[in-house]
Amino acid sequence: MFKYDIHVHSSGTSHCGHSTAREMVDAALNSGFSGFVLTNHFYNGNTLLDRKSPWEDFVEVYANEYFDAKEYGEQKGIKVFFGIEEMYDVGKEVLVYGITPEQLINCKNYKSLSGIERLEFFKSTGATLIHAHPFRERAYIPNPDQLPDMKYFDGIECYNHFNQPEENVKAFIFARNINTIMTSGCDVHNAEHFGNAGLAFNEPINSIEQMIEKMKSGEYTLIHPSNR
């Protein structure tokens, strides 16, 4: 099996990150993973970057964290793919797979978009949208039991390593009942936690497009504590 974590943060652009993107590459290698998707917090999330900078500069600095990790990963035999985690409502976040830095740069009015308009923009690019850690109960998240509007989402993160077990159970039941894509991600911010979640495939994944295709066809296994 070839294992990939699809929810990873790093300290270069995520304010909550504790390990560098290169340290995440080393952690993937040491954990027996074949790669990961770098999903740092974007413009409206817990970003470390200067929101006052010109839009093109903001996206370029954000993307450079990925490009550096990708290059280092190639040296180590670890695949690194581009993704983002973005806020679309108070405390509610989406994982976006298949979008490119160029598509982000070309959205010149991104800073002025509402949360729903952000989701609509992501969908317009052909990206795949997964609701991150639904039903998470935290002080900063109002209405944690509010059901995601699946008009905008292609799937649900059913296992998040830092959710409480009952939160993950709610996510799994919701996703199963509506027959949508189910994912697992560590939401890792510190390299020492790498390897606790992700997706396992029967063949190596060489592009984010290939990964999305496998996710949509169900050709993968969820990695979580009971089956690691």
C-alpha positions as CSV (number, residue, x, y, z in Angstrom):
1,M,0.0,0.0,0.0
2,F,1.1,3.6,-0.7
3,K,0.2,6.0,2.0
4,Y,-0.5,9.8,1.7
5,D,-1.6,12.3,4.3
6,I,-3.9,14.8,2.6
7,H,-4.1,17.4,5.4
8,V,-0.7,18.8,6.3
9,H,0.5,22.2,7.6
10,S,3.9,23.7,7.9
11,S,5.4,26.6,9.8
12,G,6.4,28.7,6.7
13,T,2.9,29.9,6.0
14,S,0.5,28.4,8.6
15,H,0.6,30.5,11.8
16,C,-0.2,27.3,13.8
17,G,2.6,25.3,12.1
18,H,5.4,24.0,14.3
19,S,7.5,22.1,11.7
20,T,8.9,23.2,8.3
21,A,7.7,21.7,5.1
22,R,11.0,20.0,4.7
23,E,10.7,18.5,8.2
24,M,7.3,17.2,7.0
25,V,9.0,15.5,4.1
26,D,11.5,13.8,6.4
27,A,8.6,12.8,8.7
28,A,6.7,11.2,5.8
29,L,9.8,9.3,4.8
30,N,10.4,8.1,8.4
31,S,6.7,7.1,8.7
32,G,6.7,5.0,5.6
33,F,4.4,7.3,3.7
34,S,4.8,7.9,0.0
35,G,3.8,11.6,0.1
36,F,1.3,14.2,1.3
37,V,-0.7,17.2,0.2
38,L,0.5,20.5,1.7
39,T,-2.7,22.2,2.8
40,N,-1.6,25.4,4.6
41,H,-4.0,27.9,5.8
42,F,-4.9,30.4,3.1
43,Y,-5.8,34.1,3.0
44,N,-8.9,34.0,5.3
45,G,-7.5,31.3,7.6
46,N,-4.8,31.1,10.2
47,T,-2.1,32.3,7.8
48,L,1.3,33.7,8.8
49,L,1.6,35.8,5.6
50,D,0.9,39.5,5.3
51,R,-2.6,40.0,4.0
52,K,-1.8,43.6,3.1
53,S,0.7,42.5,0.4
54,P,-0.3,42.6,-3.2
55,W,-2.4,39.6,-4.2
56,E,0.1,38.2,-6.6
57,D,2.9,38.5,-4.0
58,F,0.7,36.8,-1.3
59,V,0.0,33.8,-3.5
60,E,3.6,33.6,-4.7
61,V,5.0,33.4,-1.2
62,Y,2.3,30.9,-0.2
63,A,3.0,28.7,-3.2
64,N,6.8,28.9,-2.7
65,E,6.4,26.9,0.5
66,Y,4.9,24.1,-1.6
67,F,7.5,24.4,-4.4
68,D,10.4,24.1,-1.9
69,A,8.8,21.1,-0.3
70,K,8.1,19.5,-3.6
71,E,11.8,20.0,-4.7
72,Y,13.1,18.6,-1.4
73,G,10.6,15.7,-1.6
74,E,11.9,14.8,-5.1
75,Q,15.4,14.4,-3.5
76,K,14.0,12.1,-0.8
77,G,11.6,10.1,-3.0
78,I,8.5,11.7,-1.4
79,K,5.7,13.2,-3.4
80,V,4.3,16.6,-2.3
81,F,1.1,17.9,-3.9
82,F,-0.4,21.4,-3.7
83,G,-3.6,22.1,-1.8
84,I,-5.1,24.8,0.5
85,E,-7.2,25.0,3.6
86,E,-9.5,28.1,3.6
87,M,-12.1,29.5,5.9
88,Y,-15.6,29.9,4.3
89,D,-17.5,30.8,7.5
90,V,-16.7,31.5,11.1
91,G,-14.6,28.5,12.2
92,K,-15.7,26.5,9.2
93,E,-13.0,25.4,6.7
94,V,-12.6,23.6,3.4
95,L,-9.8,21.6,2.0
96,V,-9.3,22.3,-1.7
97,Y,-7.6,19.8,-4.0
98,G,-6.7,20.3,-7.6
99,I,-6.5,24.1,-7.6
100,T,-3.3,25.7,-8.9
101,P,-1.3,28.8,-7.8
102,E,-2.0,30.2,-11.2
103,Q,-5.7,29.9,-10.8
104,L,-5.5,31.6,-7.4
105,I,-3.4,34.5,-8.8
106,N,-5.8,35.0,-11.7
107,C,-8.7,35.6,-9.2
108,K,-7.8,39.3,-8.8
109,N,-10.8,40.1,-6.6
110,Y,-10.2,37.2,-4.2
111,K,-9.7,39.4,-1.2
112,S,-13.2,40.8,-1.5
113,L,-15.0,37.5,-2.0
114,S,-17.5,36.4,0.7
115,G,-17.2,32.9,2.1
116,I,-19.8,31.4,-0.3
117,E,-18.2,33.2,-3.2
118,R,-14.9,31.6,-2.3
119,L,-16.5,28.2,-2.4
120,E,-18.1,29.0,-5.8
121,F,-14.8,30.2,-7.1
122,F,-13.1,27.0,-6.0
123,K,-15.8,25.0,-7.7
124,S,-15.4,27.0,-10.9
125,T,-11.8,26.0,-11.2
126,G,-12.7,22.3,-11.2
127,A,-11.2,21.7,-7.8
128,T,-12.4,19.0,-5.4
129,L,-13.7,20.4,-2.1
130,I,-13.7,18.4,1.1
131,H,-15.2,19.8,4.3
132,A,-12.5,19.9,6.9
133,H,-13.1,18.5,10.4
134,P,-16.9,18.9,10.5
135,F,-18.7,18.8,13.9
136,R,-15.5,20.1,15.6
137,E,-16.5,21.6,19.0
138,R,-14.2,24.5,19.8
139,A,-14.8,27.8,21.5
140,Y,-14.1,29.7,18.2
141,I,-16.6,27.6,16.1
142,P,-20.3,28.5,16.5
143,N,-22.9,25.9,15.7
144,P,-20.5,22.9,15.5
145,D,-23.4,20.5,14.7
146,Q,-24.5,22.5,11.7
147,L,-24.6,20.2,8.6
148,P,-22.3,21.1,5.7
149,D,-24.2,22.3,2.6
150,M,-23.2,19.6,0.1
151,K,-24.1,21.9,-2.7
152,Y,-20.5,23.1,-2.4
153,F,-18.6,20.0,-1.1
154,D,-17.5,16.9,-2.8
155,G,-16.8,15.0,0.4
156,I,-16.3,15.0,4.1
157,E,-13.2,14.6,6.3
158,C,-14.5,11.7,8.3
159,Y,-11.3,11.1,10.4
160,N,-9.3,14.1,11.6
161,H,-6.6,13.1,14.1
162,F,-7.2,16.1,16.3
163,N,-11.0,15.8,16.4
164,Q,-12.6,14.1,19.3
165,P,-13.7,10.5,18.6
166,E,-17.4,11.5,18.8
167,E,-16.8,14.3,16.3
168,N,-15.3,11.9,13.9
169,V,-18.2,9.4,14.4
170,K,-20.7,12.2,13.5
171,A,-18.7,13.0,10.4
172,F,-18.5,9.3,9.3
173,I,-22.3,8.8,9.9
174,F,-23.2,11.9,8.0
175,A,-20.9,11.1,5.0
176,R,-22.1,7.4,4.9
177,N,-25.8,8.5,4.9
178,I,-25.3,10.8,2.0
179,N,-22.9,8.5,0.1
180,T,-20.2,11.1,-0.4
181,I,-16.4,10.9,-0.6
182,M,-14.9,10.1,2.8
183,T,-11.3,11.2,3.7
184,S,-8.9,10.9,6.5
185,G,-6.2,13.5,7.4
186,C,-3.9,14.0,10.3
187,D,-4.2,17.8,10.2
188,V,-0.6,17.6,11.3
189,H,1.2,20.7,12.4
190,N,4.1,19.1,14.1
191,A,6.3,16.5,12.3
192,E,6.2,14.2,15.4
193,H,2.5,13.5,14.7
194,F,3.0,12.6,11.1
195,G,1.7,9.1,10.1
196,N,-1.5,9.0,12.2
197,A,-4.0,9.5,9.3
198,G,-4.3,9.6,5.5
199,L,-5.3,7.6,2.5
200,A,-3.8,4.4,1.3
201,F,-3.8,3.3,-2.4
202,N,-2.8,0.1,-4.2
203,E,-0.5,2.0,-6.5
204,P,1.8,5.1,-6.2
205,I,0.1,8.4,-6.8
206,N,2.0,10.7,-9.2
207,S,-0.3,13.7,-9.4
208,I,-3.1,15.4,-7.5
209,E,-5.4,14.7,-10.4
210,Q,-4.7,10.9,-10.1
211,M,-5.3,11.2,-6.3
212,I,-8.7,12.9,-6.9
213,E,-9.7,10.3,-9.5
214,K,-9.0,7.6,-7.0
215,M,-10.9,9.4,-4.3
216,K,-13.9,9.8,-6.5
217,S,-13.9,6.2,-7.6
218,G,-13.4,4.9,-4.0
219,E,-10.1,3.1,-4.8
220,Y,-8.5,3.8,-1.5
221,T,-8.5,2.9,2.2
222,L,-8.9,5.3,5.1
223,I,-5.9,5.4,7.5
224,H,-6.9,5.9,11.1
225,P,-5.9,4.4,14.4
226,S,-7.8,1.1,14.1
227,N,-6.2,0.1,10.8
228,R,-2.7,1.6,10.9
